[in-house]
Amino acid sequence: MKKIVVLLLVASAFSCKNMQAVASKDNSDPTKYIKVIKEKDLKKMLYVVASDEMEGRETGSKGQKKAGVYMIDQYKKNGVSFPKGATDYYQHIPAAYLNAKRNENLQDSENIWAYIEGSEKPDEVLVISAHYDHVGIKNGEVYNGADDDGSGTVAVMEMAKAFAKAKKQGHGPKRSILFLHVTGEEHGLHGSRYYSENPLFPIANTITDINIDMIGRRDVEHAKTNNYVYVIGADRLSTDLHNAVVAQNDKYTKLDLDFKFNDPKDPNHFYERSDHYNFAKHGIPAVFFFNGVHEDYHGKGDEPQKIEYDALTKRTQLAFVVAWDLANRENRPVVDKK
Ligand SMILES: [Zn+2]
C-alpha cells in the first residue's frame, strides 16, 4: 500500500515536471522544424527571385524592387512581420550613400527586413543576412544570380518560415531574430555597411550575424560531392560560435565543413568579401556559409536550373540549426578574441 502511494507520488511529480518543461518552452530539439525547410519550397522561390522578370536585381533597379516585393509577400504569407521599431519591411538607403565611395549612379535602394521577437531575451538579437542584389543586365543578357545570392536570399526566407512555425507551436526563439536582406553587396557591401552604421537594434545587443552568400552550387575542389560547405569567420571573434557550428552540424546535418578559406593567409580573403564583415568589424561574431566560386560566378550562366537543390536545402538546414542554437542557448556567444 505504502509503496504504491510512493510510486504514485513519483509518477505525479514526473508529469508535473513534464508540464513545466512544456510551459517553459523546451527548445532543445529543432528536428521537427528542420523538416519545415524543404527543397521544393526553396526551388519554387528561387525560380522567381532569379527569373528574368527581376532583371538581374541590380541595386536600385526596378527588377530588384520587384524581387523585394515578392520576398515581402512571402514573409506576409508566413506571418512574419517587419521589426519592432520599423514602420514597414524596408530600410531605405539614399542614392547619395550608395554612391559616396565611388559614384556608380546607383538609385535609391532598400534593405529588406523581417523579424521574430524572442520570448525570453527579446532585446538580444541574432541577425541572419544575405544580399538580394546582383549585377543586372549586361549587353542585353540578364544575369540572374541564382547562386549569387538568390540561394542565400531564399535560404533566409525559408529559415524565417521554420522559425515562425515553431513560434506558432509554442517553440518560438528565446532571443529575437532579424532576417536581413541587404542591398548593394556587389558594389561594395553597401547595404550591410549602412545597416551596421544605422542599426535598428543596438550593436551591443546583436549577438551574431549568420551570413549566407552562395550555397547552391559546388566548386571544382568538390567535384565528387556537394555534401560540404565552407565555413568562414566563425572563430575569428568567438570560440563559442565556432563550436556551435561544429556541434550542430555533427548532430543534425553532417556536412563536410571546409575551413580552408577561413585561413587568414588565404589569398582570396573571402572573410572581407561578404556582408558579415560589416558586423565583424564592429565586434559582432559572424559566420559566413559559402560554396566557393564556380565557372558561372558573376556570369550569365548563374541560372536556377544549375542549382543543386539538395545541397541548397542541407546548407540552409545547417544555418537553421546554428541559428536555433544561438537563439535558444543560455548564454550568447562570448567574444574572446579580437
Ligand atoms: Zn554574393
Residues whose N, C-alpha, C, O or C-beta is under 5 A from the ligand:
A	BS01	ZN	D148 D149 D213
